[in-house]
Amino acid sequence: MKDRSSFLAGIFVSSGIFIIILLLFTFFKPHSLLNPASNLYCVYKNISGLKPGADVNLSGYQIGSISDIEFLENRDIMVELEIHERYLSCISQDSVAFISTSGLLGDKALNIKNGFSEDHIKNKAYLAVKEPFDIDDAMQGLESLAGILSRIEKGEGNIGILIKDEQLYENLLKVSENLKEITDKSFWEHINPF
């Protein structure tokens, strides 16, 4: 009986220790417990769906993750990167951070393209950024272009009038012919003045 209660107490204590370890790894990132980390910052106008926990890559190799995203007073968005400290010396001061899609599901990641500077970035520094391509802005540009082309097709505006007005076309054709005659005549008079 005593052996059985000791056995149950051992299982109970072991389970408790296992649960505490599991909770530590759940609430604290495992790499922060095992590897010291440094923080870098990026400021964007648009983060295109980037989320905390997303990968941070240097030349395609994961070196950390996004730890926090917050809006600034001027409506810019500050992204905090948590980088394994040992990779900090691999990032030059003129490196550029950009957001890209990783995987087939469209998850976002932050990639760092290394620059050419010999000086390395320091903890708590800000990286230069390249704003992500915004499909909405591109669509607005295409809609604006479609509106311009529609006006031209209707004969509106200078270019529309030039293309659609038959009388103007005929007049320009005559002007072109007259200019050709004048230049031909003046050319031959210049070559043979007698």
C-alpha positions as CSV (number, residue, x, y, z in Angstrom):
1,M,0.0,0.0,0.0
2,K,2.8,2.4,0.9
3,D,4.6,1.7,-2.4
4,R,1.5,2.4,-4.3
5,S,1.0,5.8,-2.6
6,S,4.7,6.7,-3.2
7,F,4.3,5.7,-6.9
8,L,1.1,7.9,-7.2
9,A,2.9,10.8,-5.5
10,G,5.8,10.5,-7.9
11,I,3.5,10.5,-10.9
12,F,1.7,13.5,-9.5
13,V,4.9,15.5,-8.9
14,S,6.4,14.5,-12.3
15,S,3.1,15.6,-14.0
16,G,3.3,18.9,-12.1
17,I,6.8,19.6,-13.2
18,F,6.0,18.7,-16.8
19,I,3.0,21.1,-16.8
20,I,5.1,23.9,-15.4
21,I,7.8,23.3,-18.1
22,L,5.0,23.2,-20.8
23,L,3.6,26.5,-19.5
24,L,7.0,28.2,-19.5
25,F,7.5,27.2,-23.1
26,T,4.0,28.3,-24.0
27,F,4.2,31.8,-22.4
28,F,7.8,32.5,-23.1
29,K,9.3,31.9,-26.5
30,P,11.7,28.9,-26.4
31,H,14.4,30.7,-28.3
32,S,14.4,33.6,-25.8
33,L,15.0,31.1,-23.0
34,L,17.8,29.4,-24.8
35,N,19.3,32.2,-26.9
36,P,19.6,35.9,-26.0
37,A,17.7,38.1,-28.5
38,S,18.1,41.7,-29.8
39,N,15.4,44.0,-31.0
40,L,15.4,45.9,-34.3
41,Y,12.6,48.2,-35.5
42,C,11.1,49.0,-38.9
43,V,8.5,51.8,-39.6
44,Y,6.1,51.2,-42.5
45,K,3.0,53.0,-44.0
46,N,1.4,49.7,-44.8
47,I,2.4,46.2,-43.5
48,S,0.2,44.2,-45.9
49,G,-1.0,41.6,-43.4
50,L,2.2,41.1,-41.5
51,K,1.4,39.7,-38.0
52,P,3.3,39.2,-34.7
53,G,5.0,35.8,-34.8
54,A,5.9,36.0,-38.5
55,D,9.3,35.0,-39.5
56,V,12.2,37.4,-40.0
57,N,14.7,36.2,-42.6
58,L,18.2,37.2,-43.6
59,S,19.1,36.1,-47.1
60,G,16.3,33.4,-46.8
61,Y,17.4,32.1,-43.4
62,Q,15.2,32.5,-40.4
63,I,17.0,34.6,-37.8
64,G,14.0,35.7,-35.6
65,S,10.4,36.7,-35.6
66,I,8.1,39.7,-35.4
67,S,7.5,40.4,-31.6
68,D,5.2,43.4,-31.8
69,I,3.3,45.7,-34.2
70,E,2.0,49.1,-33.1
71,F,0.5,52.2,-34.6
72,L,2.4,55.5,-34.1
73,E,0.8,58.9,-33.7
74,N,1.5,59.9,-37.3
75,R,-0.4,56.7,-38.5
76,D,2.8,54.9,-39.4
77,I,3.2,51.4,-38.2
78,M,6.2,50.3,-36.1
79,V,7.2,46.7,-36.4
80,E,9.5,45.3,-33.7
81,L,11.8,42.4,-34.7
82,E,13.2,40.0,-32.2
83,I,16.5,38.7,-33.7
84,H,18.8,36.0,-32.3
85,E,21.7,38.0,-30.9
86,R,24.3,35.9,-32.7
87,Y,22.9,37.1,-36.1
88,L,23.1,40.8,-35.3
89,S,26.7,41.0,-36.5
90,C,25.6,39.6,-39.9
91,I,23.3,42.6,-40.6
92,S,25.0,45.6,-42.1
93,Q,23.8,49.2,-41.2
94,D,22.6,49.8,-44.8
95,S,20.4,46.7,-44.9
96,V,16.8,47.0,-46.1
97,A,13.8,45.2,-44.7
98,F,10.9,44.3,-47.0
99,I,7.7,42.3,-46.5
100,S,7.0,39.3,-48.8
101,T,4.8,36.3,-49.0
102,S,6.1,33.0,-47.8
103,G,4.5,29.7,-48.6
104,L,1.5,28.7,-50.6
105,L,-1.0,30.0,-48.1
106,G,0.1,33.6,-48.4
107,D,1.7,34.0,-45.0
108,K,3.7,37.2,-44.7
109,A,7.3,37.3,-43.6
110,L,9.8,40.1,-43.2
111,N,13.0,39.7,-45.1
112,I,16.2,41.6,-44.6
113,K,18.4,42.3,-47.7
114,N,21.9,42.9,-46.6
115,G,23.7,46.0,-47.7
116,F,27.4,46.6,-48.4
117,S,28.4,48.6,-45.3
118,E,31.3,47.2,-43.2
119,D,29.5,48.5,-40.1
120,H,27.0,46.2,-38.4
121,I,23.7,47.2,-37.0
122,K,23.3,47.6,-33.2
123,N,20.6,46.4,-30.8
124,K,17.5,48.7,-30.8
125,A,18.4,50.2,-34.2
126,Y,16.0,51.1,-37.0
127,L,16.3,49.3,-40.4
128,A,15.6,51.1,-43.7
129,V,12.5,49.7,-45.3
130,K,11.1,49.1,-48.7
131,E,7.3,49.6,-48.7
132,P,5.3,46.6,-50.0
133,F,3.6,46.7,-53.4
134,D,0.0,47.7,-52.8
135,I,-2.4,46.1,-55.3
136,D,-5.1,48.6,-54.3
137,D,-2.9,51.5,-55.4
138,A,-2.1,49.7,-58.7
139,M,-5.8,49.1,-59.3
140,Q,-6.6,52.8,-58.7
141,G,-3.9,53.7,-61.2
142,L,-5.4,51.4,-63.8
143,E,-8.9,52.8,-63.2
144,S,-7.5,56.3,-63.7
145,L,-5.8,55.2,-66.9
146,A,-9.1,53.6,-68.1
147,G,-10.9,56.9,-67.5
148,I,-8.3,58.8,-69.6
149,L,-8.5,56.3,-72.4
150,S,-12.3,56.5,-72.3
151,R,-12.2,60.3,-72.7
152,I,-9.7,60.0,-75.6
153,E,-12.0,57.4,-77.3
154,K,-14.9,59.9,-76.9
155,G,-12.9,62.6,-78.6
156,E,-12.5,64.7,-75.4
157,G,-9.3,66.6,-74.6
158,N,-6.5,67.6,-76.9
159,I,-5.4,64.0,-77.7
160,G,-9.0,62.9,-78.2
161,I,-9.7,65.7,-80.6
162,L,-6.5,65.0,-82.5
163,I,-7.4,61.4,-82.9
164,K,-11.1,61.7,-83.5
165,D,-11.6,65.0,-85.5
166,E,-11.4,64.1,-89.3
167,Q,-11.1,67.8,-90.3
168,L,-8.2,68.4,-88.0
169,Y,-6.5,65.2,-89.4
170,E,-6.9,66.4,-93.0
171,N,-5.6,69.9,-92.1
172,L,-2.5,68.4,-90.4
173,L,-1.9,66.1,-93.4
174,K,-2.0,69.2,-95.7
175,V,0.4,71.1,-93.4
176,S,2.7,68.1,-93.4
177,E,2.6,68.0,-97.3
178,N,3.2,71.8,-97.5
179,L,6.2,71.6,-95.1
180,K,7.6,68.8,-97.2
181,E,7.3,70.9,-100.4
182,I,8.9,73.9,-98.8
183,T,11.8,71.9,-97.4
184,D,12.3,70.1,-100.7
185,K,12.3,73.3,-102.7
186,S,14.6,75.1,-100.2
187,F,17.0,72.2,-100.2
188,W,17.3,72.1,-104.0
189,E,17.7,75.9,-104.1
190,H,20.4,75.7,-101.6
191,I,22.3,73.0,-103.5
192,N,21.8,74.5,-106.9
193,P,21.5,78.3,-106.6
194,F,21.7,78.9,-110.4
